Amino acid sequence: MEQFYEQFRQRLERTDTRFVRSIMDNIHWNARLIGIKGSRGVGKTTLILQYIKLNLSAELDATLYVSLDHIWFSEHRFIHLVDEFYKRGGKYLFLDEVHKYKDWSVEIKNIYDQYPDLKVVFTGSSMLEILNARADLSRRAIIYTMQGLSFREYLELETGTHFQPCSLKDIIHDHGTIAEQILKKIKPFQFFADYLAGGYYPFFTEHKELYNSRLEEVVNMILEIELPQLRNVNMAFVTKLKRLMLVISQSAPFIPNISKLSERIGINRETLLTYLWHLAEASLVYPLYKDALGISKLQKPDKLFLENTNLMVVFGSGSVNRGNIMETFFLNQLKNGHQVEYTERGDFLIDSKYTFEIGGKNKKHKQIMEIDDAFIVCDDLEYGHGNKIPIWLFGFLY
């Protein structure tokens, strides 16, 4: 127990609280069991350590942070550590990298049932493992999804300038005023291209020259280890899935012809649709449908995107389609808190109400004429006017 307390205090001492992700304010921290899932590198560990430092500094003796990838757990059961912690007056338990521990969801369920006074927060970088655990924890845990940095958060890290997040309604109805206030402090296009290429994952602050190689490692871990182990994806098809992601990144944007794709990649139609579903589960791709409700695993998506623009740059090798990267950015920032659907008139239907068409400042209204609540999102405007809104402004939603 003492070694875990010591390591916890050392990590807490090194934790910087000058920049805190906006999701911190959205989590109901008083719940008894909280799960935070998200891809590797999005900042889950930093988030929970910051929460402890900012909110539990007076109760550190009753608080413990443990990473379950510690070698100690290769020969010891986790629940024995929890029992000792609880008997010593433990109240707040934070478990990191839970997917590294065998049968973790069963033990967390047992902890929840056996220790009703203990509050537990757990994180997992394997999106597929967390999804597998939902059956065990569905009635007990509140699960939050943490995605990469918004453009607003990236700007704060790069410049030290803090901006409040904006709601979608505020951006729609008052984008001129909001843009004016932001432009008094920074020039968004000075940073926008760098964010699109390499600013989505917080580890960009460490060694920018290694950013792409680190992101490739994250992707390879998912494709070569997690998908075969957790979703029975045939290892022989991993290279073909990488090729598919390359095709998506270079398209304008990608409207999948499943029959042609299955023939080109060498996978039958049903298997291809299943693999696309698993890629979406792993947050590598994002399929867009006309109806976001009641989607089946074997339903063909109407459009297919990579999950974020940084993945496009890594897979696209310098030949990324400009229109696709703009649509991917818009989709990525909106899906964090809104329902996004495919629409035949325009590019995106948001919350079953707002229609958005992505294009340049000279984009005409022809495609969205006579549609209520329809807007053009421009990729080359600092200031918008009327129903034309600068695309960078949607990076301030979270």
Secondary structure, DSSP 8 states (H G I E B T S, - for coil): -HHHHHHHHHHHHH---SS--GGGGGS-TTSSEEEEE--TTSSHHHHHHHHHHHH-GGGGGGEEEEETTSGGGGTS-HHHHHHHHHHTT--EEEEE-GGGSTTHHHHHHHHHHH-TT-EEEEEES-HHHHHHTHHHHTTT-EEEE-----HHHHHHHHH--------HHHHHHHHHHHHHHHHTT--GGGTHHHHHHH-SSGGGGT-GGGHHHHHHHHHHHIIIIIHHHHH---GGGHHHHHHHHHHHHHSSSB---HHHHHHHHT--HHHHHHHHHHHHHTTSEEEE-S--SS--TT---SEEEESSHHHHHHHHTT---HHHHHHHHHHHHHHTTS-EE--SSSSEEETTTEEEEEE-TT--SGGGTT-TTEEEEETT-SS-BTTEEEGGGGGG--
